[in-house]
Amino acid sequence: MSKSLVLKASLLEQGINVLKEAKKELDSRSKIWLMDDYITASGISIHFEDQYVTTKVDEKSQYSLDFYGKDFILSGKGEEVKAFVFIPPEYMEDKIMIGGKSITNYVNTYTDRIRIQSMCGCKNHCKFCNAQDYGYSFNEIKYLDEAFQIALEQSNARHAFISTNNVKDEEGFKKLTKIFEFFSKKYPEMGIDIMTSPRGFTSYTDNSQYRPYLEYLKKIGIHGIAVNMELNNPEKFKFYCPEKSQIGQENYLKFIEEAIDVFGVNYVRSAFIVGLEPLSETLEGVEKLAKRGCIPVLSPLYPYGEAQGDTSAELFVEARLKSEEICAKYGISMGPLCKPCAHNSI
């Protein structure tokens, strides 16, 4: 078992205690080294050995970050490793206003990737997600592009990712599609991925639209797709994701199969939340993905509202190791394939 995996899992569970010298050094580098964003992307981002992690800061943690000479040192349970701390680019201080909104309503940089936020808020009410706290509105393409260009200038980014939430109506579908087309055509060198629920041009549930829409996305230059199933157990899925469950797991799997056929293996991924349902259910879901050629991603549970469960490092490690065994049977890798992008997954 990899010691670095155990350490990452422990940090995801406990967070990290940033000691005086480390905090002093970080404060001298930036006012925003501690990110405050969606619950799955807040905290301090660290690279050590072969792992990347974004974790909360907690003085009660058994793990600490210190600074000696020129190096950050990550310590815990008798182990010490050198660490690299990611400093967010200056624009993320959020002092730049674009179209009446601060810039981080449009873009954010994480490790080596820029997230383009197509919209604020979501029509859904998933119990583990705080997107609903942000209302519901679309960002205009001209403002998104202005923000993205600033992010490109200030970020050492290899690629970009367009995040989406679920929409209310046909007009919402059209707006998202226009955003996908604009950025994939203007910035082909960025290898832009999108996150989406199963969908066609005008519907989440009309699966006859899935393949034509996926072929359209491929044609306009979209690089890859994330279709997050979240939970495998139907009852858990219905409770925690009432709107997404109406699409149905069968449609999720159909969309994923079609996406793999259009984009190819290694270009389609899907995440399950670890800790919100029994591990056996999660592993069953991982197998459903792997046997179809889809890259499984394990997202640790970030407790929020009614979404409470097991967040132990032991569970995270077991989930990862057993998922790797399943994937090996089908010749599929665990994701994300980009290691820095795994900062908030197991």
C-alpha positions as a Markdown table, in Angstrom:
| # | Residue | x | y | z |
|---|---|---|---|---|
| 1 | Met | 0.0 | 0.0 | 0.0 |
| 2 | Ser | 1.3 | 3.4 | -1.0 |
| 3 | Lys | 2.3 | 5.6 | 2.0 |
| 4 | Ser | 1.5 | 8.7 | 0.0 |
| 5 | Leu | -2.0 | 7.5 | -0.7 |
| 6 | Val | -2.6 | 6.9 | 3.0 |
| 7 | Leu | -1.2 | 10.4 | 3.8 |
| 8 | Lys | -3.5 | 12.0 | 1.2 |
| 9 | Ala | -6.5 | 10.1 | 2.5 |
| 10 | Ser | -5.6 | 11.2 | 6.0 |
| 11 | Leu | -5.4 | 14.9 | 4.9 |
| 12 | Leu | -8.8 | 14.6 | 3.2 |
| 13 | Glu | -10.2 | 13.3 | 6.5 |
| 14 | Gln | -8.5 | 15.5 | 9.0 |
| 15 | Gly | -7.3 | 18.6 | 7.1 |
| 16 | Ile | -3.9 | 20.1 | 8.0 |
| 17 | Asn | -2.6 | 22.3 | 10.8 |
| 18 | Val | -0.6 | 25.1 | 9.2 |
| 19 | Leu | 2.1 | 26.0 | 11.7 |
| 20 | Lys | 3.4 | 29.5 | 12.4 |
| 21 | Glu | 6.4 | 29.6 | 10.1 |
| 22 | Ala | 4.5 | 28.0 | 7.2 |
| 23 | Lys | 1.6 | 30.5 | 7.6 |
| 24 | Lys | 4.1 | 33.4 | 7.8 |
| 25 | Glu | 5.7 | 32.2 | 4.5 |
| 26 | Leu | 2.4 | 31.7 | 2.8 |
| 27 | Asp | 1.1 | 35.1 | 3.9 |
| 28 | Ser | 4.2 | 36.7 | 2.4 |
| 29 | Arg | 3.4 | 35.1 | -0.9 |
| 30 | Ser | -0.3 | 35.7 | -1.2 |
| 31 | Lys | -3.4 | 36.8 | 0.7 |
| 32 | Ile | -5.4 | 34.0 | -0.9 |
| 33 | Trp | -3.4 | 30.8 | -0.4 |
| 34 | Leu | -6.4 | 29.5 | 1.5 |
| 35 | Met | -9.1 | 29.0 | -1.2 |
| 36 | Asp | -12.8 | 29.7 | -0.4 |
| 37 | Asp | -15.0 | 28.2 | -3.2 |
| 38 | Tyr | -17.4 | 25.3 | -3.6 |
| 39 | Ile | -17.1 | 22.9 | -0.8 |
| 40 | Thr | -15.3 | 20.4 | -2.9 |
| 41 | Ala | -12.6 | 22.9 | -3.9 |
| 42 | Ser | -11.8 | 24.9 | -0.8 |
| 43 | Gly | -8.7 | 24.9 | 1.4 |
| 44 | Ile | -5.0 | 24.7 | 0.7 |
| 45 | Ser | -3.7 | 22.8 | -2.4 |
| 46 | Ile | -0.5 | 20.8 | -1.9 |
| 47 | His | 1.7 | 18.5 | -4.0 |
| 48 | Phe | 3.9 | 15.9 | -2.3 |
| 49 | Glu | 5.6 | 12.9 | -3.8 |
| 50 | Asp | 3.1 | 11.5 | -6.3 |
| 51 | Gln | 0.0 | 13.1 | -4.8 |
| 52 | Tyr | -2.0 | 16.3 | -5.1 |
| 53 | Val | -4.6 | 17.3 | -2.5 |
| 54 | Thr | -6.8 | 20.2 | -1.6 |
| 55 | Thr | -7.6 | 20.0 | 2.1 |
| 56 | Lys | -9.1 | 22.2 | 4.8 |
| 57 | Val | -6.9 | 23.9 | 7.5 |
| 58 | Asp | -7.6 | 22.6 | 10.9 |
| 59 | Glu | -5.5 | 23.1 | 14.1 |
| 60 | Lys | -6.8 | 19.8 | 15.5 |
| 61 | Ser | -5.3 | 17.8 | 12.7 |
| 62 | Gln | -2.6 | 15.3 | 13.5 |
| 63 | Tyr | -0.8 | 16.4 | 10.3 |
| 64 | Ser | 1.0 | 19.7 | 10.0 |
| 65 | Leu | 2.7 | 21.9 | 7.4 |
| 66 | Asp | 5.8 | 23.8 | 8.5 |
| 67 | Phe | 8.5 | 25.8 | 6.7 |
| 68 | Tyr | 12.3 | 25.3 | 7.1 |
| 69 | Gly | 14.8 | 27.3 | 5.1 |
| 70 | Lys | 13.4 | 27.1 | 1.6 |
| 71 | Asp | 11.1 | 24.1 | 1.9 |
| 72 | Phe | 7.6 | 23.3 | 3.1 |
| 73 | Ile | 7.5 | 20.1 | 5.2 |
| 74 | Leu | 4.4 | 18.0 | 5.6 |
| 75 | Ser | 4.5 | 15.9 | 8.9 |
| 76 | Gly | 2.4 | 13.4 | 10.6 |
| 77 | Lys | 2.6 | 10.2 | 12.6 |
| 78 | Gly | 6.4 | 10.1 | 12.4 |
| 79 | Glu | 6.6 | 10.8 | 8.7 |
| 80 | Glu | 8.0 | 13.9 | 7.0 |
| 81 | Val | 7.9 | 14.8 | 3.3 |
| 82 | Lys | 8.8 | 17.9 | 1.3 |
| 83 | Ala | 5.7 | 19.6 | -0.1 |
| 84 | Phe | 4.9 | 22.2 | -2.8 |
| 85 | Val | 2.0 | 24.6 | -2.0 |
| 86 | Phe | 0.0 | 26.0 | -4.9 |
| 87 | Ile | -0.5 | 29.8 | -4.8 |
| 88 | Pro | -3.6 | 30.9 | -6.6 |
| 89 | Pro | -3.0 | 33.6 | -9.3 |
| 90 | Glu | -3.5 | 37.2 | -8.3 |
| 91 | Tyr | -6.8 | 37.6 | -10.1 |
| 92 | Met | -8.4 | 35.3 | -7.6 |
| 93 | Glu | -8.1 | 38.0 | -4.9 |
| 94 | Asp | -11.4 | 38.9 | -6.6 |
| 95 | Lys | -10.8 | 42.6 | -7.0 |
| 96 | Ile | -11.5 | 42.6 | -10.8 |
| 97 | Met | -15.1 | 43.3 | -11.8 |
| 98 | Ile | -16.4 | 42.2 | -15.1 |
| 99 | Gly | -20.0 | 42.7 | -16.2 |
| 100 | Gly | -21.0 | 43.7 | -12.7 |
| 101 | Lys | -19.6 | 40.5 | -11.1 |
| 102 | Ser | -16.3 | 39.7 | -9.5 |
| 103 | Ile | -14.0 | 37.7 | -11.7 |
| 104 | Thr | -14.2 | 34.4 | -9.8 |
| 105 | Asn | -17.9 | 34.2 | -10.8 |
| 106 | Tyr | -16.5 | 33.4 | -14.2 |
| 107 | Val | -13.1 | 31.6 | -13.8 |
| 108 | Asn | -11.0 | 29.9 | -11.2 |
| 109 | Thr | -7.6 | 28.3 | -11.4 |
| 110 | Tyr | -6.8 | 25.0 | -9.6 |
| 111 | Thr | -3.3 | 23.4 | -9.9 |
| 112 | Asp | -2.8 | 23.3 | -13.7 |
| 113 | Arg | -6.4 | 23.8 | -14.8 |
| 114 | Ile | -8.8 | 26.8 | -15.3 |
| 115 | Arg | -12.4 | 26.2 | -14.6 |
| 116 | Ile | -14.8 | 28.2 | -16.7 |
| 117 | Gln | -18.1 | 28.7 | -14.9 |
| 118 | Ser | -20.8 | 28.7 | -17.5 |
| 119 | Met | -23.5 | 29.6 | -14.9 |
| 120 | Cys | -24.0 | 30.4 | -11.3 |
| 121 | Gly | -26.3 | 28.2 | -9.2 |
| 122 | Cys | -28.4 | 25.2 | -10.4 |
| 123 | Lys | -32.0 | 24.2 | -10.8 |
| 124 | Asn | -31.3 | 21.0 | -8.8 |
| 125 | His | -31.3 | 20.5 | -5.1 |
| 126 | Cys | -28.7 | 17.8 | -4.5 |
| 127 | Lys | -28.2 | 17.5 | -0.8 |
| 128 | Phe | -24.4 | 17.2 | -0.9 |
| 129 | Cys | -23.9 | 20.3 | -3.1 |
| 130 | Asn | -24.0 | 24.0 | -2.2 |
| 131 | Ala | -24.4 | 25.2 | -5.8 |
| 132 | Gln | -28.0 | 26.0 | -5.1 |
| 133 | Asp | -26.8 | 28.6 | -2.6 |
| 134 | Tyr | -25.6 | 30.7 | -5.6 |
| 135 | Gly | -29.0 | 31.3 | -7.2 |
| 136 | Tyr | -29.6 | 30.6 | -10.9 |
| 137 | Ser | -28.2 | 32.6 | -13.7 |
| 138 | Phe | -26.0 | 32.3 | -16.8 |
| 139 | Asn | -22.7 | 34.1 | -17.5 |
| 140 | Glu | -22.5 | 36.0 | -20.7 |
| 141 | Ile | -19.9 | 34.6 | -23.2 |
| 142 | Lys | -18.2 | 38.0 | -23.7 |
| 143 | Tyr | -17.6 | 38.3 | -19.9 |
| 144 | Leu | -16.5 | 34.7 | -19.6 |
| 145 | Asp | -14.0 | 35.2 | -22.4 |
| 146 | Glu | -12.7 | 38.4 | -20.8 |
| 147 | Ala | -12.2 | 36.6 | -17.5 |
| 148 | Phe | -10.7 | 33.6 | -19.2 |
| 149 | Gln | -8.0 | 35.7 | -20.9 |
| 150 | Ile | -7.0 | 37.2 | -17.6 |
| 151 | Ala | -6.8 | 33.7 | -16.1 |
| 152 | Leu | -4.6 | 32.5 | -19.0 |
| 153 | Glu | -2.2 | 35.4 | -18.5 |
| 154 | Gln | -1.8 | 34.7 | -14.8 |
| 155 | Ser | -2.0 | 30.9 | -14.6 |
| 156 | Asn | 0.4 | 28.2 | -15.6 |
| 157 | Ala | -2.5 | 26.2 | -17.0 |
| 158 | Arg | -2.3 | 23.2 | -19.3 |
| 159 | His | -6.0 | 22.8 | -19.9 |
| 160 | Ala | -9.5 | 24.1 | -19.2 |
| 161 | Phe | -12.8 | 22.7 | -18.0 |
| 162 | Ile | -16.3 | 24.1 | -18.5 |
| 163 | Ser | -18.4 | 23.5 | -15.4 |
| 164 | Thr | -22.2 | 23.3 | -15.8 |
| 165 | Asn | -25.1 | 22.8 | -13.5 |
| 166 | Asn | -28.6 | 21.5 | -14.5 |
| 167 | Val | -30.8 | 24.0 | -16.3 |
| 168 | Lys | -34.5 | 24.7 | -16.1 |
| 169 | Asp | -35.6 | 24.9 | -19.8 |
| 170 | Glu | -34.8 | 24.5 | -23.4 |
| 171 | Glu | -33.3 | 28.0 | -23.5 |
| 172 | Gly | -30.8 | 26.9 | -20.8 |
| 173 | Phe | -29.7 | 24.0 | -23.0 |
| 174 | Lys | -29.1 | 26.3 | -25.9 |
| 175 | Lys | -27.1 | 28.7 | -23.8 |
| 176 | Leu | -24.8 | 26.0 | -22.5 |
| 177 | Thr | -24.2 | 24.6 | -26.0 |
| 178 | Lys | -23.3 | 28.1 | -27.3 |
| 179 | Ile | -20.7 | 28.4 | -24.4 |
| 180 | Phe | -19.2 | 25.0 | -25.3 |
| 181 | Glu | -19.0 | 25.9 | -29.0 |
| 182 | Phe | -17.4 | 29.3 | -28.4 |
| 183 | Phe | -14.6 | 28.1 | -26.1 |
| 184 | Ser | -13.8 | 24.8 | -27.9 |
| 185 | Lys | -13.5 | 26.6 | -31.2 |
| 186 | Lys | -11.6 | 29.7 | -30.0 |
| 187 | Tyr | -9.1 | 27.8 | -27.7 |
| 188 | Pro | -8.6 | 24.4 | -29.3 |
| 189 | Glu | -5.1 | 24.2 | -27.8 |
| 190 | Met | -6.5 | 24.1 | -24.3 |
| 191 | Gly | -8.1 | 20.6 | -24.7 |
| 192 | Ile | -11.3 | 21.8 | -23.1 |
| 193 | Asp | -13.4 | 19.2 | -21.2 |
| 194 | Ile | -17.0 | 19.7 | -20.1 |
| 195 | Met | -19.0 | 18.5 | -17.1 |
| 196 | Thr | -22.6 | 17.5 | -17.9 |
| 197 | Ser | -25.5 | 15.3 | -17.0 |
| 198 | Pro | -26.8 | 13.1 | -19.8 |
| 199 | Arg | -28.4 | 15.4 | -22.3 |
| 200 | Gly | -29.2 | 16.1 | -25.9 |
| 201 | Phe | -29.9 | 19.4 | -27.6 |
| 202 | Thr | -33.1 | 20.1 | -25.7 |
| 203 | Ser | -33.6 | 17.3 | -23.1 |
| 204 | Tyr | -32.0 | 15.3 | -20.3 |
| 205 | Thr | -34.2 | 12.3 | -20.7 |
| 206 | Asp | -34.8 | 12.0 | -24.4 |
| 207 | Asn | -32.0 | 9.5 | -25.0 |
| 208 | Ser | -32.6 | 9.5 | -28.8 |
| 209 | Gln | -30.8 | 12.9 | -28.7 |
| 210 | Tyr | -27.7 | 11.7 | -26.9 |
| 211 | Arg | -25.6 | 10.4 | -29.8 |
| 212 | Pro | -26.3 | 13.3 | -32.2 |
| 213 | Tyr | -25.5 | 15.8 | -29.4 |
| 214 | Leu | -22.3 | 14.0 | -28.5 |
| 215 | Glu | -21.2 | 13.9 | -32.2 |
| 216 | Tyr | -21.9 | 17.6 | -32.3 |
| 217 | Leu | -19.7 | 18.2 | -29.2 |
| 218 | Lys | -16.9 | 16.1 | -30.8 |
| 219 | Lys | -17.2 | 18.0 | -34.1 |
| 220 | Ile | -16.9 | 21.5 | -32.4 |
| 221 | Gly | -13.7 | 20.4 | -30.6 |
| 222 | Ile | -14.7 | 19.3 | -27.1 |
| 223 | His | -11.8 | 17.2 | -25.7 |
| 224 | Gly | -13.5 | 15.0 | -23.1 |
| 225 | Ile | -16.6 | 14.7 | -20.9 |
| 226 | Ala | -17.3 | 14.2 | -17.2 |
| 227 | Val | -20.7 | 12.6 | -16.5 |
| 228 | Asn | -20.9 | 12.2 | -12.7 |
| 229 | Met | -23.2 | 9.4 | -11.5 |
| 230 | Glu | -22.6 | 10.4 | -7.9 |
| 231 | Leu | -24.3 | 7.4 | -6.3 |
| 232 | Asn | -25.0 | 3.8 | -7.4 |
| 233 | Asn | -27.8 | 2.9 | -4.9 |
| 234 | Pro | -31.1 | 3.9 | -6.5 |
| 235 | Glu | -32.7 | 4.9 | -3.1 |
| 236 | Lys | -29.7 | 6.9 | -2.1 |
| 237 | Phe | -29.6 | 8.6 | -5.5 |
| 238 | Lys | -33.3 | 9.5 | -5.3 |
| 239 | Phe | -32.9 | 10.9 | -1.8 |
| 240 | Tyr | -29.7 | 12.9 | -2.3 |
| 241 | Cys | -30.3 | 13.9 | -6.0 |
| 242 | Pro | -34.0 | 14.1 | -6.6 |
| 243 | Glu | -33.9 | 15.8 | -9.9 |
| 244 | Lys | -30.9 | 13.9 | -11.3 |
| 245 | Ser | -32.5 | 10.6 | -10.3 |
| 246 | Gln | -35.4 | 11.5 | -12.6 |
| 247 | Ile | -33.0 | 11.1 | -15.5 |
| 248 | Gly | -32.3 | 7.6 | -14.3 |
| 249 | Gln | -29.2 | 5.5 | -14.0 |
| 250 | Glu | -30.1 | 3.7 | -17.2 |
| 251 | Asn | -29.9 | 7.0 | -19.1 |
| 252 | Tyr | -26.6 | 7.8 | -17.4 |
| 253 | Leu | -25.1 | 4.6 | -18.5 |
| 254 | Lys | -26.5 | 4.9 | -22.0 |
| 255 | Phe | -25.1 | 8.4 | -22.4 |
| 256 | Ile | -21.7 | 7.2 | -21.1 |
| 257 | Glu | -21.7 | 4.3 | -23.5 |
| 258 | Glu | -22.5 | 6.6 | -26.4 |
| 259 | Ala | -19.9 | 9.1 | -25.3 |
| 260 | Ile | -17.2 | 6.5 | -25.2 |
| 261 | Asp | -18.2 | 5.3 | -28.7 |
| 262 | Val | -17.9 | 8.9 | -29.9 |
| 263 | Phe | -14.9 | 10.2 | -28.0 |
| 264 | Gly | -13.1 | 7.0 | -27.2 |
| 265 | Val | -11.7 | 5.4 | -24.1 |
| 266 | Asn | -9.8 | 7.7 | -21.7 |
| 267 | Tyr | -12.0 | 10.7 | -22.7 |
| 268 | Val | -15.0 | 10.0 | -20.6 |
| 269 | Arg | -15.1 | 9.9 | -16.8 |
| 270 | Ser | -17.6 | 9.7 | -14.1 |
| 271 | Ala | -17.4 | 10.3 | -10.3 |
| 272 | Phe | -18.9 | 8.4 | -7.4 |
| 273 | Ile | -19.1 | 9.9 | -3.9 |
| 274 | Val | -17.3 | 7.7 | -1.3 |
| 275 | Gly | -18.9 | 7.7 | 2.2 |
| 276 | Leu | -22.5 | 8.5 | 1.4 |
| 277 | Glu | -23.5 | 4.9 | 0.5 |
| 278 | Pro | -22.1 | 1.5 | 1.5 |
| 279 | Leu | -18.7 | 0.8 | -0.1 |
| 280 | Ser | -20.1 | -2.3 | -1.8 |
| 281 | Glu | -22.6 | -0.1 | -3.7 |
| 282 | Thr | -19.8 | 2.3 | -4.8 |
| 283 | Leu | -17.7 | -0.6 | -6.0 |
| 284 | Glu | -20.6 | -2.0 | -7.9 |
| 285 | Gly | -20.9 | 1.4 | -9.6 |
| 286 | Val | -17.2 | 1.5 | -10.4 |
| 287 | Glu | -17.6 | -1.9 | -12.1 |
| 288 | Lys | -20.5 | -0.6 | -14.2 |
| 289 | Leu | -18.2 | 2.2 | -15.4 |
| 290 | Ala | -15.0 | 0.2 | -15.9 |
| 291 | Lys | -16.7 | -2.6 | -17.9 |
| 292 | Arg | -18.0 | 0.0 | -20.4 |
| 293 | Gly | -14.6 | 1.7 | -20.8 |
| 294 | Cys | -15.4 | 4.7 | -18.6 |
| 295 | Ile | -12.8 | 6.2 | -16.2 |
| 296 | Pro | -14.1 | 6.0 | -12.6 |
| 297 | Val | -13.3 | 8.9 | -10.3 |
| 298 | Leu | -13.7 | 8.6 | -6.5 |
| 299 | Ser | -14.8 | 11.8 | -4.8 |
| 300 | Pro | -14.5 | 11.9 | -1.0 |
| 301 | Leu | -17.7 | 12.9 | 0.9 |
| 302 | Tyr | -17.6 | 16.6 | 2.0 |
| 303 | Pro | -20.2 | 16.6 | 4.7 |
| 304 | Tyr | -22.9 | 19.3 | 4.0 |
| 305 | Gly | -26.4 | 19.7 | 5.2 |
| 306 | Glu | -28.2 | 16.3 | 5.2 |
| 307 | Ala | -25.2 | 14.7 | 3.5 |
| 308 | Gln | -23.4 | 13.1 | 6.4 |
| 309 | Gly | -21.5 | 9.9 | 6.3 |
| 310 | Asp | -18.2 | 8.1 | 6.6 |
| 311 | Thr | -15.2 | 10.4 | 5.9 |
| 312 | Ser | -12.5 | 8.1 | 7.3 |
| 313 | Ala | -9.1 | 7.7 | 5.7 |
| 314 | Glu | -9.5 | 4.0 | 6.1 |
| 315 | Leu | -12.6 | 4.0 | 3.9 |
| 316 | Phe | -11.0 | 6.3 | 1.3 |
| 317 | Val | -7.9 | 4.0 | 1.0 |
| 318 | Glu | -10.0 | 0.8 | 0.8 |
| 319 | Ala | -12.3 | 2.4 | -1.9 |
| 320 | Arg | -9.3 | 3.4 | -3.9 |
| 321 | Leu | -7.5 | 0.0 | -3.7 |
| 322 | Lys | -10.5 | -2.1 | -4.4 |
| 323 | Ser | -11.5 | 0.2 | -7.3 |
| 324 | Glu | -8.1 | -0.2 | -8.8 |
| 325 | Glu | -8.5 | -4.0 | -8.7 |
| 326 | Ile | -11.8 | -3.7 | -10.5 |
| 327 | Cys | -10.4 | -1.4 | -13.1 |
| 328 | Ala | -7.4 | -3.7 | -13.7 |
| 329 | Lys | -9.8 | -6.5 | -14.8 |
| 330 | Tyr | -11.0 | -4.2 | -17.7 |
| 331 | Gly | -7.7 | -2.5 | -18.5 |
| 332 | Ile | -9.1 | 0.9 | -17.4 |
| 333 | Ser | -7.2 | 3.5 | -15.3 |
| 334 | Met | -8.7 | 5.3 | -12.3 |
| 335 | Gly | -9.1 | 9.0 | -12.9 |
| 336 | Pro | -8.6 | 11.8 | -13.3 |
| 337 | Leu | -5.8 | 10.9 | -15.7 |
| 338 | Cys | -4.3 | 14.3 | -15.1 |
| 339 | Lys | -2.6 | 13.9 | -11.7 |
| 340 | Pro | -2.9 | 17.6 | -10.6 |
| 341 | Cys | -6.6 | 17.5 | -11.4 |
| 342 | Ala | -6.9 | 14.7 | -8.7 |
| 343 | His | -6.4 | 17.3 | -6.0 |
| 344 | Asn | -10.0 | 16.8 | -4.7 |
| 345 | Ser | -10.5 | 13.2 | -5.5 |
| 346 | Ile | -9.2 | 10.0 | -3.9 |
